[in-house]
Amino acid sequence: MTHATFEVKDGCFGYPHGRQVLKHISFSVSKGEMLAILGPNGAGKTTTIKMLTCLTKPTRGDATVGSFSITKQADRVKEIIGVSPQETAVAPNLTVKENLALICGIHGF
């Protein structure tokens, strides 16, 4: 898995009150591949994205985005990623492509 664009290794995330949201997830996505994260409410989809974008730290495990660790090199990860969650779709009358272009413009991409 040395050519992975990002890779999650034994990622776990739990809240202080003891609820485990993610338990030992591992996967990789290589250049040119696309990833869809599907599941019911409470399955850990948002938590996984928050971990990969360095908005929350895993309680166990690590992941790399590019070649940078989300736990040790969060600043470097944040320099190379961009995220547009559905909650920030500021113009519901725009297409997905138009919304992405808008967000990219806002962030200088």
N, CA, C and O atoms as a MOPAC input file, in Angstrom:
PM7 MOZYME 1SCF
protein

 N      0.80300 1    -1.19000 1     0.00000 1
 C      0.00000 1     0.00000 1     0.00000 1
 C      0.85000 1     1.25900 1     0.00000 1
 O      0.40800 1     2.30000 1     0.48800 1
 N      2.02400 1     1.18700 1    -0.52200 1
 C      2.90800 1     2.34200 1    -0.49300 1
 C      2.50300 1     3.43400 1    -1.47300 1
 O      2.96900 1     4.56600 1    -1.34600 1
 N      1.64700 1     3.12700 1    -2.45100 1
 C      1.23100 1     4.12400 1    -3.41900 1
 C     -0.13900 1     4.71400 1    -3.09300 1
 O     -0.74600 1     5.37200 1    -3.93800 1
 N     -0.61800 1     4.48900 1    -1.90300 1
 C     -1.95400 1     4.97100 1    -1.53200 1
 C     -1.96600 1     6.48500 1    -1.42500 1
 O     -1.03500 1     7.09400 1    -0.89800 1
 N     -3.03200 1     7.07900 1    -1.93100 1
 C     -3.24800 1     8.50300 1    -1.76200 1
 C     -3.59400 1     8.78000 1    -0.30500 1
 O     -3.10600 1     9.73800 1     0.29400 1
 N     -4.44400 1     7.92500 1     0.25400 1
 C     -4.59700 1     7.94100 1     1.70600 1
 C     -4.87300 1     6.54000 1     2.20000 1
 O     -5.40900 1     5.68900 1     1.49100 1
 N     -4.48600 1     6.33800 1     3.44400 1
 C     -4.57100 1     5.01200 1     4.03600 1
 C     -4.91700 1     5.14500 1     5.51200 1
 O     -4.32400 1     5.95100 1     6.22700 1
 N     -5.86800 1     4.36000 1     5.95600 1
 C     -6.25900 1     4.32900 1     7.36000 1
 C     -5.78600 1     3.00200 1     7.92600 1
 O     -6.05300 1     1.94800 1     7.34900 1
 N     -5.08600 1     3.04600 1     9.05100 1
 C     -4.55600 1     1.84400 1     9.67600 1
 C     -5.11600 1     1.70400 1    11.08500 1
 O     -4.75400 1     2.46100 1    11.98600 1
 N     -5.99500 1     0.73500 1    11.26400 1
 C     -6.53800 1     0.40300 1    12.58100 1
 C     -7.10400 1     1.63000 1    13.29200 1
 O     -6.84900 1     1.84400 1    14.47700 1
 N     -7.86900 1     2.42500 1    12.56200 1
 C     -8.43200 1     3.64300 1    13.13500 1
 C     -9.56300 1     3.35400 1    14.10600 1
 O    -10.45700 1     2.55700 1    13.82000 1
 N     -9.51400 1     4.00200 1    15.23800 1
 C    -10.56900 1     3.87900 1    16.24400 1
 C    -10.87200 1     5.27400 1    16.77500 1
 O     -9.98500 1     6.12000 1    16.89100 1
 N    -12.13800 1     5.49300 1    17.09300 1
 C    -12.50400 1     6.75000 1    17.72800 1
 C    -13.61100 1     6.47300 1    18.72100 1
 O    -14.62100 1     5.84900 1    18.39400 1
 N    -13.40600 1     6.94700 1    19.94200 1
 C    -14.41200 1     6.79700 1    20.97900 1
 C    -14.57600 1     8.10000 1    21.73100 1
 O    -13.65900 1     8.91900 1    21.78800 1
 N    -15.72700 1     8.28000 1    22.29400 1
 C    -16.00300 1     9.47300 1    23.07700 1
 C    -15.64500 1     9.22500 1    24.54300 1
 O    -15.58700 1     8.07600 1    24.98100 1
 N    -15.40400 1    10.29900 1    25.30200 1
 C    -15.01100 1    10.13500 1    26.70200 1
 C    -15.96800 1     9.27100 1    27.52500 1
 O    -15.53200 1     8.57800 1    28.44400 1
 N    -17.25300 1     9.30300 1    27.21300 1
 C    -18.20200 1     8.51000 1    28.00300 1
 C    -18.15300 1     7.02500 1    27.63000 1
 O    -18.92300 1     6.22800 1    28.16700 1
 N    -17.25700 1     6.65100 1    26.71700 1
 C    -17.03400 1     5.24400 1    26.42200 1
 C    -17.63500 1     4.71100 1    25.13000 1
 O    -17.34100 1     3.57700 1    24.75300 1
 N    -18.45800 1     5.47700 1    24.44300 1
 C    -19.08100 1     4.99500 1    23.20800 1
 C    -18.05500 1     4.94300 1    22.08700 1
 O    -17.48200 1     5.96900 1    21.72300 1
 N    -17.82000 1     3.75700 1    21.53800 1
 C    -16.92300 1     3.58900 1    20.39900 1
 C    -17.69300 1     3.85300 1    19.11900 1
 O    -18.69600 1     3.19100 1    18.85100 1
 N    -17.23500 1     4.81400 1    18.32400 1
 C    -17.88000 1     5.13200 1    17.06000 1
 C    -17.23300 1     4.33800 1    15.93600 1
 O    -17.92600 1     3.76300 1    15.09700 1
 N    -15.91100 1     4.30700 1    15.92000 1
 C    -15.16300 1     3.54600 1    14.92100 1
 C    -14.33500 1     2.49800 1    15.63100 1
 O    -13.68300 1     2.78300 1    16.63600 1
 N    -14.36200 1     1.29900 1    15.11200 1
 C    -13.60600 1     0.21100 1    15.72700 1
 C    -12.74100 1    -0.46200 1    14.67300 1
 O    -13.23900 1    -1.21800 1    13.83900 1
 N    -11.45700 1    -0.18700 1    14.71600 1
 C    -10.46200 1    -0.89400 1    13.90600 1
 C    -10.74300 1    -0.83900 1    12.41000 1
 O    -10.74100 1    -1.87300 1    11.74300 1
 N    -10.98800 1     0.36700 1    11.87100 1
 C    -11.19200 1     0.45900 1    10.42700 1
 C     -9.84000 1     0.59700 1     9.72900 1
 O     -8.94800 1     1.29400 1    10.21400 1
 N     -9.70400 1    -0.06100 1     8.61300 1
 C     -8.49400 1     0.02100 1     7.79300 1
 C     -8.90700 1    -0.02200 1     6.33100 1
 O     -9.69600 1    -0.87900 1     5.93200 1
 N     -8.38300 1     0.89200 1     5.53600 1
 C     -8.61100 1     0.88700 1     4.09500 1
 C     -7.62300 1     1.83900 1     3.45000 1
 O     -6.99100 1     2.65400 1     4.12300 1
 N     -7.49900 1     1.72600 1     2.13700 1
 C     -6.65400 1     2.66100 1     1.40600 1
 C     -7.33200 1     3.03300 1     0.09500 1
 O     -8.14800 1     2.28300 1    -0.44100 1
 N     -6.98000 1     4.19100 1    -0.39500 1
 C     -7.48600 1     4.68300 1    -1.67100 1
 C     -6.27700 1     5.17000 1    -2.46200 1
 O     -5.51700 1     6.01400 1    -1.98800 1
 N     -6.10700 1     4.64200 1    -3.65300 1
 C     -4.96300 1     5.00000 1    -4.48800 1
 C     -5.32600 1     6.10400 1    -5.47000 1
 O     -6.50000 1     6.38900 1    -5.70300 1
 N     -4.31500 1     6.70600 1    -6.03000 1
 C     -4.50300 1     7.76300 1    -7.01600 1
 C     -5.40000 1     7.24700 1    -8.13900 1
 O     -5.20100 1     6.14800 1    -8.65800 1
 N     -6.38300 1     8.05300 1    -8.49900 1
 C     -7.30100 1     7.68800 1    -9.57000 1
 C     -8.51400 1     6.91000 1    -9.11000 1
 O     -9.45400 1     6.71900 1    -9.88200 1
 N     -8.51100 1     6.45300 1    -7.86100 1
 C     -9.66100 1     5.73600 1    -7.31600 1
 C    -10.62200 1     6.71700 1    -6.66200 1
 O    -10.25100 1     7.83000 1    -6.28800 1
 N    -11.85200 1     6.27700 1    -6.53500 1
 C    -12.87600 1     7.08200 1    -5.88900 1
 C    -13.40200 1     6.28600 1    -4.69500 1
 O    -13.47500 1     5.05900 1    -4.75200 1
 N    -13.76100 1     6.96300 1    -3.63900 1
 C    -14.26600 1     6.30800 1    -2.43700 1
 C    -15.62600 1     6.87400 1    -2.08600 1
 O    -15.82200 1     8.09000 1    -2.08700 1
 N    -16.55700 1     5.99700 1    -1.78800 1
 C    -17.86100 1     6.39400 1    -1.25600 1
 C    -17.99400 1     5.73900 1     0.10600 1
 O    -17.73400 1     4.54500 1     0.25500 1
 N    -18.39500 1     6.50900 1     1.08800 1
 C    -18.59700 1     5.97800 1     2.43500 1
 C    -20.09500 1     5.97100 1     2.69000 1
 O    -20.72400 1     7.02400 1     2.80000 1
 N    -20.65500 1     4.78100 1     2.78000 1
 C    -22.09300 1     4.62000 1     2.93600 1
 C    -22.41000 1     3.89300 1     4.22500 1
 O    -21.61200 1     3.08300 1     4.69600 1
 N    -23.55800 1     4.17400 1     4.79300 1
 C    -23.99300 1     3.46800 1     5.99100 1
 C    -25.12900 1     4.20300 1     6.65900 1
 O    -25.42400 1     5.35100 1     6.32600 1
 N    -25.76400 1     3.53600 1     7.60300 1
 C    -26.88000 1     4.16100 1     8.31900 1
 C    -26.38700 1     5.26400 1     9.25600 1
 O    -25.19000 1     5.38600 1     9.51600 1
 N    -27.31900 1     6.05400 1     9.75200 1
 C    -26.97600 1     7.07800 1    10.74200 1
 C    -26.25200 1     6.41700 1    11.91200 1
 O    -26.65300 1     5.35700 1    12.39200 1
 N    -25.18100 1     7.06400 1    12.35700 1
 C    -24.43400 1     6.55400 1    13.49800 1
 C    -23.37500 1     5.52700 1    13.13500 1
 O    -22.73700 1     4.96900 1    14.02800 1
 N    -23.16800 1     5.25900 1    11.84000 1
 C    -22.20200 1     4.24400 1    11.42600 1
 C    -20.75700 1     4.72600 1    11.48600 1
 O    -19.83700 1     3.90900 1    11.45300 1
 N    -20.54000 1     6.03800 1    11.57200 1
 C    -19.18200 1     6.57200 1    11.66300 1
 C    -18.68700 1     7.25400 1    10.39900 1
 O    -17.49600 1     7.54300 1    10.29000 1
 N    -19.56500 1     7.52000 1     9.44600 1
 C    -19.15600 1     8.16000 1     8.19500 1
 C    -18.57100 1     9.55200 1     8.45100 1
 O    -17.47000 1     9.85700 1     7.99300 1
 N    -19.29100 1    10.37800 1     9.16700 1
 C    -18.83200 1    11.73800 1     9.44800 1
 C    -17.57900 1    11.71500 1    10.31100 1
 O    -16.66300 1    12.50900 1    10.09500 1
 N    -17.52900 1    10.82100 1    11.27700 1
 C    -16.34900 1    10.70600 1    12.13600 1
 C    -15.12200 1    10.32900 1    11.30800 1
 O    -14.03600 1    10.85900 1    11.54300 1
 N    -15.27900 1     9.43000 1    10.35100 1
 C    -14.16200 1     9.04200 1     9.48100 1
 C    -13.65500 1    10.25100 1     8.70700 1
 O    -12.44600 1    10.47600 1     8.63600 1
 N    -14.56000 1    11.02900 1     8.12600 1
 C    -14.15800 1    12.22100 1     7.37500 1
 C    -13.50200 1    13.23800 1     8.30700 1
 O    -12.50500 1    13.86100 1     7.94000 1
 N    -14.04500 1    13.40900 1     9.49400 1
 C    -13.44700 1    14.34600 1    10.45900 1
 C    -12.02900 1    13.91600 1    10.82400 1
 O    -11.14900 1    14.76100 1    10.99000 1
 N    -11.80200 1    12.61000 1    10.95100 1
 C    -10.45300 1    12.12400 1    11.25400 1
 C     -9.52000 1    12.37600 1    10.06800 1
 O     -8.40600 1    12.86500 1    10.25600 1
 N     -9.96100 1    12.05000 1     8.85500 1
 C     -9.10300 1    12.22000 1     7.67500 1
 C     -8.78900 1    13.68400 1     7.38700 1
 O     -7.77300 1    13.98300 1     6.76100 1
 N     -9.63500 1    14.58900 1     7.82900 1
 C     -9.40600 1    16.01600 1     7.61000 1
 C     -8.82000 1    16.70800 1     8.84500 1
 O     -8.72600 1    17.93500 1     8.89400 1
 N     -8.43300 1    15.91900 1     9.82500 1
 C     -7.76000 1    16.41000 1    11.03800 1
 C     -8.63500 1    17.30600 1    11.89900 1
 O     -8.12400 1    18.14800 1    12.63800 1
 N     -9.95300 1    17.13400 1    11.81100 1
 C    -10.84300 1    17.88600 1    12.68500 1
 C    -11.03000 1    17.18200 1    14.02200 1
 O    -11.42400 1    17.80700 1    15.00700 1
 N    -10.74900 1    15.88300 1    14.05900 1
 C    -10.78700 1    15.12500 1    15.30600 1
 C     -9.68400 1    14.07800 1    15.24400 1
 O     -9.39300 1    13.53900 1    14.17600 1
 N     -9.07200 1    13.79200 1    16.38700 1
 C     -7.97900 1    12.81300 1    16.43300 1
 C     -8.51900 1    11.42100 1    16.73600 1
 O     -9.43100 1    11.26600 1    17.54800 1
 N     -7.95600 1    10.41600 1    16.08400 1
 C     -8.35700 1     9.05700 1    16.44200 1
 C     -7.88000 1     8.73500 1    17.86100 1
 O     -6.85400 1     9.24700 1    18.30900 1
 N     -8.61800 1     7.89700 1    18.55000 1
 C     -8.17300 1     7.47000 1    19.87300 1
 C     -7.16700 1     6.33400 1    19.75800 1
 O     -6.47200 1     6.00300 1    20.71900 1
 N     -7.09700 1     5.74200 1    18.56600 1
 C     -6.13400 1     4.68400 1    18.29700 1
 C     -5.91100 1     4.63300 1    16.79000 1
 O     -6.80900 1     4.96900 1    16.01700 1
 N     -4.73500 1     4.22100 1    16.37500 1
 C     -4.44600 1     4.07600 1    14.96800 1
 C     -3.99000 1     5.38300 1    14.34400 1
 O     -3.79300 1     6.38200 1    15.03500 1
 N     -3.82700 1     5.36400 1    13.03900 1
 C     -3.36000 1     6.53300 1    12.31200 1
 C     -3.85200 1     6.43000 1    10.87800 1
 O     -4.37400 1     5.39500 1    10.46200 1
 N     -3.68500 1     7.48200 1    10.14500 1
 C     -3.99100 1     7.49200 1     8.72200 1
 C     -3.00300 1     8.42500 1     8.06100 1
 O     -2.46900 1     9.33900 1     8.69000 1
 N     -2.76500 1     8.18500 1     6.78300 1
 C     -1.93300 1     9.09400 1     6.01400 1
 C     -2.76200 1     9.65600 1     4.87500 1
 O     -3.55500 1     8.95400 1     4.24900 1
 N     -2.56000 1    10.92700 1     4.62700 1
 C     -3.16900 1    11.60900 1     3.48900 1
 C     -1.98200 1    12.12700 1     2.69200 1
 O     -1.17600 1    12.90500 1     3.20300 1
 N     -1.87600 1    11.69500 1     1.44100 1
 C     -0.62600 1    11.90500 1     0.72000 1
 C      0.38900 1    11.03800 1     1.43100 1
 O      0.20200 1     9.82500 1     1.52600 1
 N      1.42800 1    11.61400 1     1.91700 1
 C      2.39400 1    10.85200 1     2.71800 1
 C      2.45800 1    11.38300 1     4.14600 1
 O      3.40100 1    11.09300 1     4.88200 1
 N      1.44800 1    12.16500 1     4.53300 1
 C      1.47800 1    12.82000 1     5.83700 1
 C      0.53200 1    12.16300 1     6.83400 1
 O     -0.59700 1    11.81000 1     6.49200 1
 N      0.99200 1    12.00300 1     8.05300 1
 C      0.22100 1    11.40500 1     9.13700 1
 C     -0.80200 1    12.39000 1     9.67800 1
 O     -0.48300 1    13.55100 1     9.93100 1
 N     -2.05100 1    11.91700 1     9.85600 1
 C     -3.08100 1    12.80100 1    10.42100 1
 C     -2.83500 1    13.08500 1    11.90000 1
 O     -3.33300 1    14.08000 1    12.42700 1
 N     -2.07200 1    12.22300 1    12.57700 1
 C     -1.81900 1    12.43100 1    14.00100 1
 C     -0.53100 1    13.20700 1    14.26400 1
 O     -0.42300 1    13.88800 1    15.28300 1
 N      0.44400 1    13.11400 1    13.36200 1
 C      1.73800 1    13.75400 1    13.59200 1
 C      2.00200 1    14.95000 1    12.68500 1
 O      2.85300 1    15.78600 1    12.98900 1
 N      1.27100 1    15.03500 1    11.56600 1
 C      1.53800 1    16.09100 1    10.59700 1
 C      0.23400 1    16.73900 1    10.10600 1
 O      0.05300 1    16.96800 1     8.91000 1
 N     -0.65500 1    17.02600 1    11.03900 1
 C     -1.97100 1    17.57400 1    10.68200 1
 C     -1.86200 1    18.85000 1     9.86000 1
 O     -2.64700 1    19.05000 1     8.93300 1
 N     -0.90200 1    19.72100 1    10.18000 1
 C     -0.75500 1    20.96400 1     9.41200 1
 C     -0.44500 1    20.68000 1     7.95400 1
 O     -0.96300 1    21.35900 1     7.06700 1
 N      0.38800 1    19.69000 1     7.69500 1
 C      0.73400 1    19.33800 1     6.30600 1
 C     -0.46700 1    18.73500 1     5.58700 1
 O     -0.69100 1    19.01300 1     4.40900 1
 N     -1.24400 1    17.90500 1     6.29700 1
 C     -2.44500 1    17.31700 1     5.69800 1
 C     -3.40600 1    18.42600 1     5.29100 1
 O     -3.93700 1    18.41100 1     4.18100 1
 N     -3.63100 1    19.37900 1     6.17600 1
 C     -4.57500 1    20.46500 1     5.90700 1
 C     -4.15700 1    21.33200 1     4.72600 1
 O     -4.99600 1    21.97600 1     4.09600 1
 N     -2.85200 1    21.34800 1     4.42400 1
 C     -2.36200 1    22.12000 1     3.27700 1
 C     -2.72900 1    21.47600 1     1.93900 1
 O     -2.78500 1    22.16500 1     0.92100 1
 N     -2.97900 1    20.17000 1     1.92700 1
 C     -3.17700 1    19.47800 1     0.64700 1
 C     -4.59400 1    18.96300 1     0.42200 1
 O     -4.86300 1    18.33800 1    -0.60400 1
 N     -5.49400 1    19.21100 1     1.35200 1
 C     -6.86200 1    18.72100 1     1.17900 1
 C     -7.85000 1    19.87100 1     1.16300 1
 O     -7.54200 1    20.98600 1     1.58400 1
 N     -9.01500 1    19.58500 1     0.68100 1
 C    -10.12800 1    20.51200 1     0.73600 1
 C    -11.39200 1    19.69600 1     0.94200 1
 O    -11.54900 1    18.64000 1     0.32800 1
 N    -12.27300 1    20.15100 1     1.77200 1
 C    -13.49400 1    19.41500 1     2.06300 1
 C    -14.67000 1    20.37000 1     1.92200 1
 O    -14.63200 1    21.50700 1     2.39300 1
 N    -15.70600 1    19.88800 1     1.26900 1
 C    -16.93200 1    20.65900 1     1.14300 1
 C    -18.08500 1    19.78900 1     1.62200 1
 O    -18.74500 1    19.13400 1     0.81500 1
 N    -18.33300 1    19.77700 1     2.93800 1
 C    -19.43500 1    18.95600 1     3.45700 1
 C    -20.77600 1    19.46100 1     2.93600 1
 O    -20.90800 1    20.62300 1     2.55200 1
 N    -21.75700 1    18.58300 1     2.92900 1
 C    -23.06000 1    18.96600 1     2.38800 1
 C    -23.67800 1    20.13100 1     3.14500 1
 O    -24.47300 1    20.88000 1     2.57800 1
 N    -23.32900 1    20.29500 1     4.40700 1
 C    -23.90300 1    21.38400 1     5.18900 1
 C    -23.45800 1    22.75300 1     4.68300 1
 O    -24.11200 1    23.75300 1     4.97600 1
 N    -22.35400 1    22.82000 1     3.92600 1
 C    -21.85600 1    24.11100 1     3.46700 1
 C    -22.25400 1    24.40600 1     2.02700 1
 O    -21.75300 1    25.36000 1     1.43200 1
 N    -23.14000 1    23.60800 1     1.46400 1
 C    -23.61900 1    23.89700 1     0.10900 1
 C    -24.44100 1    25.17700 1     0.19300 1
 O    -25.64100 1    25.15400 1     0.46400 1
 N    -23.76300 1    26.28800 1    -0.04800 1
 C    -24.38000 1    27.58700 1     0.19300 1
 C    -25.39000 1    27.98400 1    -0.87300 1
 O    -26.16300 1    28.92100 1    -0.66900 1
 N    -25.39900 1    27.29300 1    -2.00200 1
 C    -26.29800 1    27.66500 1    -3.08900 1
 C    -27.03900 1    26.41500 1    -3.58900 1
 O    -26.58600 1    25.75800 1    -4.52600 1
 N    -28.16900 1    26.09100 1    -2.96700 1
 C    -28.87700 1    24.86800 1    -3.32900 1
 C    -29.36800 1    24.84200 1    -4.77300 1
 O    -29.68800 1    23.77400 1    -5.29400 1
 N    -29.43100 1    26.00200 1    -5.42800 1
 C    -29.86700 1    26.03700 1    -6.82100 1
 C    -28.72600 1    25.73100 1    -7.79600 1
 O    -28.96500 1    25.62300 1    -8.99900 1
 N    -27.48600 1    25.58700 1    -7.30000 1
 C    -26.34800 1    25.26100 1    -8.14900 1
 C    -26.17700 1    23.75400 1    -8.26000 1
 O    -26.61800 1    23.00200 1    -7.39100 1
 N    -25.52900 1    23.32000 1    -9.34000 1
 C    -25.21100 1    21.90100 1    -9.49900 1
 C    -24.06300 1    21.53800 1    -8.55400 1
 O    -23.44400 1    22.41600 1    -7.95400 1
 N    -23.78900 1    20.26000 1    -8.42900 1
 C    -22.66300 1    19.80700 1    -7.60400 1
 C    -21.37500 1    20.44300 1    -8.11000 1
 O    -20.58700 1    20.96800 1    -7.32400 1
 N    -21.16100 1    20.39500 1    -9.42000 1
 C    -19.94400 1    20.96400 1   -10.01200 1
 C    -19.84500 1    22.46200 1    -9.72400 1
 O    -18.77300 1    22.96400 1    -9.38700 1
 N    -20.95500 1    23.16700 1    -9.85700 1
 C    -20.95300 1    24.60600 1    -9.59900 1
 C    -20.67800 1    24.90800 1    -8.12200 1
 O    -19.96900 1    25.86600 1    -7.81300 1
 N    -21.22900 1    24.10600 1    -7.21000 1
 C    -20.95400 1    24.29300 1    -5.78500 1
 C    -19.48500 1    24.03500 1    -5.47700 1
 O    -18.87000 1    24.77500 1    -4.71000 1
 N    -18.91700 1    22.97900 1    -6.07900 1
 C    -17.50200 1    22.68500 1    -5.85800 1
 C    -16.62100 1    23.81700 1    -6.39000 1
 O    -15.64800 1    24.21000 1    -5.74700 1
 N    -16.97500 1    24.34000 1    -7.58500 1
 C    -16.22000 1    25.45800 1    -8.14300 1
 C    -16.30200 1    26.67800 1    -7.22500 1
 O    -15.31800 1    27.39800 1    -7.05600 1
 N    -17.46500 1    26.90700 1    -6.63900 1
 C    -17.64300 1    28.01400 1    -5.70200 1
 C    -16.75500 1    27.84200 1    -4.47100 1
 O    -16.04000 1    28.76500 1    -4.07900 1
 N    -16.80500 1    26.65700 1    -3.86700 1
 C    -15.99300 1    26.39000 1    -2.67500 1
 C    -14.50200 1    26.49800 1    -3.01300 1
 O    -13.72800 1    27.05600 1    -2.23400 1
 N    -14.09700 1    25.96300 1    -4.17800 1
 C    -12.70000 1    26.05100 1    -4.59100 1
 C    -12.27900 1    27.50500 1    -4.75300 1
 O    -11.17600 1    27.88700 1    -4.36400 1
 N    -13.16000 1    28.30800 1    -5.32800 1
 C    -12.86100 1    29.72900 1    -5.49300 1
 C    -12.69700 1    30.43400 1    -4.15900 1
 O    -11.80300 1    31.26300 1    -3.99400 1
 N    -13.54700 1    30.11000 1    -3.22100 1
 C    -13.47100 1    30.70700 1    -1.88900 1
 C    -12.14100 1    30.37600 1    -1.22200 1
 O    -11.55300 1    31.21700 1    -0.54300 1
 N    -11.66300 1    29.13000 1    -1.42200 1
 C    -10.42500 1    28.68100 1    -0.78300 1
 C     -9.18700 1    28.89300 1    -1.65800 1
 O     -8.09100 1    28.47300 1    -1.28600 1
 N     -9.34700 1    29.53400 1    -2.80500 1
 C     -8.18700 1    29.87900 1    -3.63500 1
 C     -7.60500 1    28.74100 1    -4.44100 1
 O     -6.42600 1    28.78700 1    -4.79100 1
 N     -8.38600 1    27.72200 1    -4.74800 1
 C     -7.89100 1    26.61300 1    -5.56900 1
 C     -8.11500 1    26.90700 1    -7.03300 1
 O     -7.76600 1    26.09200 1    -7.88700 1

